[in-house]
Structures are given as C-alpha cells and as structure tokens.
Amino acid sequence: MNKRTIELKGHIIDSLTLTRTMGIIMDNGGEFDILEINIGRKKSDVSRAKIEVSADSPELLNSILDELSVLGASIDEIKEVKLVASTKDKVAPEGFYSSSNHTTHIFYKGNWMLVEQIEMDCLVVVDEDVPRAYVKPISDIKAGDKVVVGLDGVRVTPPHRSRDEQQVFEFMNSEVSSEKPLMNLINGIAKEMKEIKAKGGKIGIVGGPAIVHTGSGKYLASLVREGYIDVIMAGNALATHDIESNLFGTSLGIEVETGKIVAHGHTHHMRAINRINHSGSIRGAVEDGTLTGGIMYECIRNDVPYVLAGSIRDDGPLPDVITDTAEAQKLMRKYAQEVDMVIMIATMLHSIATGNLLPSRVKSICVDINPSTVTKLSDRGSAQVVGIVTDIGTFLPLLYNALHEDD
C-alpha cells in the first residue's frame, strides 16, 4: 500500500471536516488509520488529528490527497514545495497544483509563504526574484513561469464554522430553504455591512435585471448614492433595464410603478440602448443630460466602478458592455480580490462566475427566488455563501430599511 500521513487542524468536529475526510478516503477506495487526535475542550480551542491515508496505487493516493487538500488537510511531513517551469504559454506542467479559494501557504526555502490573490481552479506561480507566490488562471500562464507541482509544501486553511449562534456568516452553515427567518438574516447582513463600511472595507453587488423588474432598482441606486456599494458586476440586462426604467418608466415594457403593460413597451429596451449609443456611453448620457437617475446614473455620479460582462444573447449591447468575456473576467477578478462582502442578487450565471473568483474569506450572500442558484454555487466550491431564497422585491427594500433603522 502507498501511504502518506495528513494533518487536520481547527474546528474539525464542528465543521464536519473530520467526517468528510474519512468519507472522501473511503468513497475513493482508500483506507485510513487515525494515528493521533486531540479534541478541543473549550470554544476557543482547536482540534488536531493525524491520519494515515493509504491506497493501492500512487495515482489513487495522490487523487485522494488532492481532494483532501481542499478541506485543509496538509501533508504531515513538511517538504519544500516543488516548482516546475512551464514550457509553453497557457500550458502548465503535468501534475500542477490546482488551487482552492481558501487561504493557502507554500513552504518555500524554509518558510511558509502566503499565496496572494487566492482563487479556485488556478495555478500557483512563484516569482523567485521577489520572492512571492500568487495564483494565475491557466490562460495567463507564460513560458518560464515557475508553477507549483504536487501537494508537498502546500498548506490550505479553510474558514471554520463559527460557534456563535448569532453569527450570520458561518462556513458551510447554509441549508437552501425559503423557510429561514428572513428578517434575522437581513438584519445580520445589514449589521455586517455597517461594520465593514466603518472599517473602510468594500462591498460589491452582483445583480440581474430582476432588481429593476421588481421595482427595487431605486433601493440599489440609493445604496450606491449613500456609499454602501463600491462596485457593481452585472451584464447588459441590468444596465439596459435600469436605463429603460429611467427613460421610459418601464422594464421589459411593463410600467415599474403600476405593473401595467404599455403599448409597444417591448421596444423600450432597444430605444434605451439607442439613446445611450447616441451619447457614446453611459457616462456620456449622464453628462449630456440624457440619463438623470437610476443605478447606472448613481454609479457615474459617485465614481462607483462597474463591470458589464457581455453574453451571446445580449441585445445591443450597450457601449459599456465588455463583449470579450476573458477581458471581463480579468476585471471582475481584480474587484473580487478587493471586496470584503459580495451580495449576489437574482442572476445565476453571474453569481456562479463571481463565486468562482472570490476568496473564501469574502463574506458572500446569494439571494434568488430559485433555490438551484444557491445550490449550484455551493456545488462549485463556494461553500461560504449564505443562501437566501426569496423574492428580490422583498429583499432589497427590507435590507435598505434595516440599514436605516437607527437613522
């Protein structure tokens, strides 16, 4: 049998890390022996376990260890991290280490070095001249990049479940359900938002057009104007329907305030795009007086950056939309590293895309009427996300009011 000893450290009982570790080993055809275990007796204590993992082949063992590394399991025998130079642009050495979104260190020249800009499904590259370690998506790899290969010398530290029952953000705490106490969650989110802003932190919004369709655009616009929001990441639809709402009072041809169908209203979103094209950009439309309110207007007036990532189904699109998805992803990646909280509202594709870019340290909320949006985020590794299944037209007004309760 091929064997390696791993170590688990932290609140491994509360977060079910120990149970999940044993499950992964058995499900993949491996075996384990618990060599040592020390369970914390107080809330502040951490637990430790050393487990010998064995498998029939080196390939199977490495596969199991690779899965376990995402849970924070580290190889007990500390070895220097292995670096192999890439021989071609966009090509990684065989056996490269694929990153998680958790805090990661590598053991380099006798010291543990933090991996910067951590993000899931990337490669860890070391600049030996500085020295520093950071992640790169495979599309950005250049010939000569020194890439981490294997699991030796890699230590992953996932967030652990809080033992404070009052905490809204608890690692792996979220069951997808519409029956959660909504106001408790919203009040907790509002409290966290205030604390983040008081410390000079940043909050991002990932939004879909339902924000406008449900009449909640005015609340998001107010949050931008009042300084709660530091970046918006969305697609063509959110911006287009926000602008349509300001210019024509409709969203998808329906009056936002009354819900009445407007004759020929289905053409309004195209007319909105046409007017912005005439001004040259959203900023141009604000400056020449064409656009006088709404989410995008407040972004321009308050210097709040936005990323509008295009898709194949876009009408127009607006001139501000980045139609090269790789370029849009790079810009989203930049903002994902800067924020302390992200609220993802009613957009499955943009929520999953952003979740894939976020470090697990970022407090994340996904709000959607469709439970599968939250489930898919979790399935793709964004287990730190708090999921709220509710109507957006309910969530945003309640959040806005909760932020202003003491005003």
C-alpha positions in Angstrom: 0.0 0.0 0.0 1.1 3.6 -0.7 0.8 5.7 2.4 1.0 9.4 3.5 0.2 11.0 6.8 -2.0 14.1 6.8 -2.9 16.6 9.5 -6.2 18.3 10.1 -6.3 21.4 12.4 -9.1 23.7 13.5 -12.7 23.2 14.5 -12.7 19.9 12.6 -15.6 18.4 14.6 -18.0 21.4 14.3 -17.3 21.9 10.6 -17.6 18.1 9.9 -14.1 18.3 8.4 -13.1 15.0 10.1 -16.2 13.2 9.0 -15.9 14.5 5.4 -12.2 13.5 5.4 -13.0 9.9 6.2 -15.8 9.9 3.7 -13.6 11.1 0.9 -11.0 8.4 1.6 -13.5 5.6 1.7 -15.5 6.8 -1.2 -12.4 6.8 -3.4 -11.3 3.3 -2.4 -8.6 4.3 0.1 -8.1 3.3 3.7 -7.2 5.3 6.8 -5.9 4.9 10.3 -6.3 7.7 12.9 -2.8 8.0 14.4 -3.5 10.8 16.8 -6.4 13.0 17.7 -6.7 15.9 20.2 -10.2 17.4 20.6 -10.5 20.9 21.9 -12.5 21.2 25.2 -13.3 24.9 25.0 -14.9 27.1 22.4 -11.6 28.8 21.8 -9.7 25.5 21.5 -8.8 24.0 18.1 -8.7 20.3 17.4 -6.0 18.3 15.7 -5.8 14.9 14.0 -3.1 12.9 12.3 -4.4 10.4 9.8 -2.5 7.8 7.7 -4.0 7.6 4.3 -3.3 4.6 2.1 -4.2 3.5 -1.4 -3.4 0.7 -3.9 -1.5 3.0 -6.2 0.4 6.2 -6.1 -2.0 7.7 -8.6 -5.1 6.9 -6.4 -3.3 8.2 -3.3 -2.5 11.5 -5.0 -6.1 11.8 -6.2 -7.4 11.3 -2.6 -4.9 13.7 -1.2 -5.8 16.3 -3.8 -9.4 16.2 -2.7 -8.5 16.3 1.0 -6.3 19.4 0.4 -9.5 21.4 -0.3 -10.7 20.6 3.2 -7.5 21.9 4.7 -5.7 18.6 5.1 -1.9 19.1 4.8 0.9 16.5 4.4 2.3 15.9 7.9 5.8 15.5 6.6 6.9 19.0 5.6 8.8 19.1 2.3 9.9 22.0 0.2 7.3 23.0 -2.4 8.2 21.6 -5.9 8.4 24.1 -8.7 8.5 23.3 -12.4 8.9 25.8 -15.2 6.1 26.0 -17.9 7.5 25.2 -21.3 4.7 27.0 -23.3 2.2 29.8 -22.9 -1.1 28.6 -21.5 0.3 25.2 -20.7 1.1 24.0 -17.1 3.5 21.2 -16.1 1.9 17.8 -15.6 0.7 17.3 -12.0 0.3 21.0 -11.3 -1.4 22.0 -8.1 -4.9 23.3 -8.7 -5.8 25.9 -6.1 -8.9 26.2 -3.9 -10.4 29.5 -2.8 -9.1 29.1 0.8 -6.2 30.8 2.4 -3.1 29.0 1.1 0.6 28.9 2.0 3.6 27.2 0.4 6.8 26.0 2.1 9.5 27.8 0.2 13.1 28.0 1.2 12.4 27.1 4.8 9.5 29.5 5.3 5.7 29.4 4.8 4.8 31.9 2.2 1.2 33.2 1.7 -0.2 32.7 -1.8 -1.6 36.1 -2.9 -4.8 36.7 -4.9 -6.1 33.3 -4.0 -8.9 31.9 -6.2 -10.2 28.5 -7.0 -9.1 26.4 -10.1 -5.9 28.4 -10.7 -2.2 27.6 -10.7 0.2 28.8 -8.0 3.2 30.6 -9.5 6.3 31.7 -7.7 8.3 34.7 -8.6 11.7 33.7 -7.2 13.3 37.2 -7.7 10.9 39.0 -5.2 10.1 36.3 -3.9 6.3 36.0 -3.8 3.7 33.4 -4.6 0.4 34.2 -6.4 -2.2 32.5 -8.5 -2.7 32.6 -12.2 -5.5 31.2 -14.4 -4.1 28.8 -16.9 -4.9 31.2 -19.7 -2.4 33.7 -18.2 0.5 31.2 -17.8 3.6 32.2 -19.7 6.6 30.0 -20.8 9.1 30.1 -18.0 6.6 30.6 -15.1 7.6 28.6 -12.1 4.5 26.5 -11.2 3.8 24.6 -8.0 3.5 20.9 -8.8 2.0 18.3 -6.4 0.9 18.7 -2.8 4.1 18.7 -0.9 4.8 22.0 0.7 1.2 23.2 0.3 -1.0 24.2 3.3 -4.6 25.2 2.9 -6.6 26.8 5.7 -10.4 26.8 5.1 -12.7 29.0 7.2 -14.3 27.2 10.1 -17.9 27.1 11.3 -18.5 29.7 14.0 -19.6 28.5 17.4 -21.5 31.8 17.9 -25.2 31.0 17.1 -25.8 34.7 16.4 -23.4 34.8 13.5 -25.0 35.1 10.1 -21.8 34.0 8.2 -20.8 30.5 9.2 -18.8 28.2 7.0 -21.0 25.5 5.5 -23.9 26.6 7.6 -26.4 27.2 4.9 -29.2 24.9 4.0 -31.1 26.1 0.9 -34.6 26.9 2.2 -37.2 29.6 1.8 -38.3 28.9 5.4 -35.4 30.6 7.1 -36.2 33.6 9.4 -35.7 36.2 6.7 -35.6 39.3 8.9 -33.0 37.8 11.2 -30.8 37.2 8.2 -31.4 40.6 6.7 -30.7 42.4 10.0 -27.5 40.3 10.3 -26.4 41.3 6.8 -27.2 45.0 7.5 -25.1 44.8 10.7 -22.2 43.3 8.8 -22.4 45.9 6.1 -22.3 48.7 8.6 -19.3 47.1 10.3 -17.4 46.6 7.0 -18.0 50.2 5.9 -17.0 51.6 9.4 -13.6 49.8 8.9 -13.1 51.2 5.5 -14.0 47.9 3.7 -15.7 47.4 0.4 -18.9 45.8 -0.7 -19.8 44.6 -4.1 -23.1 43.8 -5.8 -23.6 41.2 -8.5 -27.0 41.9 -10.0 -29.5 40.7 -12.5 -32.3 42.6 -14.3 -35.0 41.3 -11.8 -33.7 44.0 -9.5 -35.3 46.5 -11.9 -38.3 44.3 -12.9 -39.4 44.1 -9.3 -39.2 47.8 -8.7 -36.2 47.5 -6.4 -33.8 49.4 -8.6 -34.4 52.6 -6.6 -33.2 50.9 -3.5 -30.0 49.7 -5.1 -29.5 53.2 -6.6 -29.9 54.7 -3.1 -27.3 52.3 -1.6 -24.9 53.3 -4.3 -25.5 57.0 -3.7 -25.2 56.6 0.1 -21.8 54.9 -0.2 -22.7 51.3 0.8 -21.7 49.8 -2.6 -18.2 50.0 -4.0 -18.5 48.0 -7.2 -21.3 46.5 -9.4 -20.8 43.4 -11.5 -23.6 42.5 -13.9 -24.5 42.0 -17.5 -26.0 44.1 -20.3 -29.5 43.4 -19.0 -29.3 45.1 -15.6 -27.9 48.3 -17.1 -30.3 48.3 -20.0 -33.4 47.8 -18.0 -32.2 50.3 -15.4 -31.8 52.9 -18.1 -35.1 51.9 -19.7 -36.8 52.4 -16.4 -35.3 55.9 -16.0 -36.1 57.0 -19.6 -39.5 55.4 -20.1 -40.7 54.3 -16.7 -40.8 50.7 -17.9 -38.9 47.4 -17.6 -39.4 44.9 -20.4 -42.3 47.2 -21.4 -44.1 46.9 -18.1 -44.6 50.1 -16.0 -42.4 49.6 -13.0 -44.7 51.5 -10.6 -48.0 50.1 -11.7 -47.3 46.8 -13.4 -49.4 47.8 -16.4 -48.5 46.7 -19.9 -47.5 49.7 -22.1 -48.4 49.7 -25.8 -45.2 49.0 -27.8 -43.3 48.8 -24.5 -41.4 45.8 -25.6 -39.3 48.1 -27.8 -38.3 50.4 -24.9 -35.1 48.5 -24.0 -33.9 48.8 -27.6 -34.8 52.5 -27.6 -32.9 52.9 -24.4 -29.8 51.3 -25.9 -30.1 53.6 -28.9 -30.1 56.7 -26.8 -27.0 55.6 -24.9 -25.3 54.8 -28.2 -26.1 58.3 -29.3 -24.4 59.7 -26.2 -21.4 57.4 -26.8 -21.5 55.7 -23.3 -23.4 55.7 -20.1 -21.1 58.4 -18.7 -21.7 60.4 -21.8 -25.5 60.1 -21.3 -25.2 61.3 -17.7 -23.0 64.2 -18.7 -25.3 65.4 -21.6 -28.5 65.1 -19.5 -30.0 62.1 -21.3 -29.8 59.9 -18.2 -31.0 61.6 -15.0 -31.4 58.8 -12.4 -31.2 55.1 -11.6 -28.5 52.6 -10.7 -26.0 53.4 -13.5 -26.6 57.1 -13.1 -25.6 56.9 -9.4 -22.5 54.8 -10.3 -21.3 57.6 -12.6 -22.1 60.4 -10.2 -20.5 58.7 -7.3 -17.5 57.2 -9.1 -18.5 53.6 -8.3 -16.9 51.2 -10.9 -18.9 48.6 -12.7 -18.2 45.6 -14.9 -20.9 44.8 -17.5 -19.9 41.4 -18.9 -21.5 40.5 -22.2 -23.1 37.3 -23.4 -24.2 35.8 -26.7 -27.8 36.6 -26.0 -27.4 40.4 -25.4 -29.4 43.0 -27.3 -27.3 45.9 -28.5 -25.4 45.7 -26.3 -24.8 48.9 -24.5 -21.4 50.5 -25.5 -20.1 50.0 -21.9 -20.6 46.2 -22.1 -17.3 44.2 -22.3 -18.0 41.7 -25.1 -14.7 39.9 -24.7 -15.6 37.6 -21.8 -11.9 36.9 -21.0 -11.3 40.6 -20.5 -14.5 41.0 -18.4 -13.3 38.1 -16.2 -9.9 39.8 -15.7 -11.6 43.0 -14.5 -14.0 41.0 -12.3 -11.1 39.1 -10.9 -9.4 42.4 -9.8 -12.5 43.6 -7.9 -13.1 40.2 -6.4 -9.8 40.5 -4.6 -10.6 44.0 -3.2 -14.0 43.4 -1.6 -14.9 42.2 1.9 -18.5 41.3 1.1 -20.4 40.5 -2.1 -24.2 40.3 -2.4 -25.3 38.3 -5.4 -28.9 39.1 -6.4 -31.1 37.3 -9.0 -28.5 36.2 -11.5 -27.5 32.6 -11.7 -24.7 32.9 -14.3 -23.0 36.0 -12.9 -23.4 34.7 -9.3 -21.6 31.4 -10.1 -19.0 33.2 -12.2 -18.3 35.7 -9.3 -18.3 32.9 -6.7 -15.6 31.1 -8.7 -13.4 34.2 -8.5 -13.9 35.0 -4.8 -11.5 34.0 -1.9 -13.4 32.1 0.8 -12.6 34.9 3.2 -15.1 37.2 1.4 -18.5 37.3 3.1 -20.9 36.3 0.4 -24.7 36.3 0.1 -26.7 34.8 -2.7 -30.3 36.0 -3.0 -32.6 34.3 -5.5 -36.1 33.1 -5.8 -34.7 29.9 -7.4 -33.1 27.6 -4.8 -30.9 25.9 -7.5 -28.9 29.1 -7.9 -27.7 28.8 -4.3 -27.2 25.1 -4.6 -25.1 25.4 -7.8 -22.9 28.0 -6.1 -22.2 25.6 -3.2 -21.7 22.6 -5.6 -19.0 24.6 -7.4 -17.0 25.2 -4.3 -18.4 28.4 -2.9 -19.5 26.8 0.3 -19.0 30.0 2.3 -22.0 31.6 0.6 -25.1 32.4 2.8 -28.1 31.5 0.6 -31.5 33.3 0.9 -34.4 32.1 -1.2 -36.8 34.9 -1.5 -38.3 37.5 -3.9 -35.9 40.3 -4.8 -38.7 42.8 -4.5 -38.9 41.8 -0.8 -35.2 41.5 0.0 -33.8 44.9 -1.2 -36.5 47.1 0.5 -36.1 45.2 3.7 -32.3 45.4 3.6 -32.5 49.2 2.8 -34.8 49.7 5.8 -32.6 47.6 8.1 -29.6 49.8 7.2 -31.6 52.9 8.1 -33.4 51.7 11.3 -31.3 53.9 13.6 -31.4 57.0 11.3 
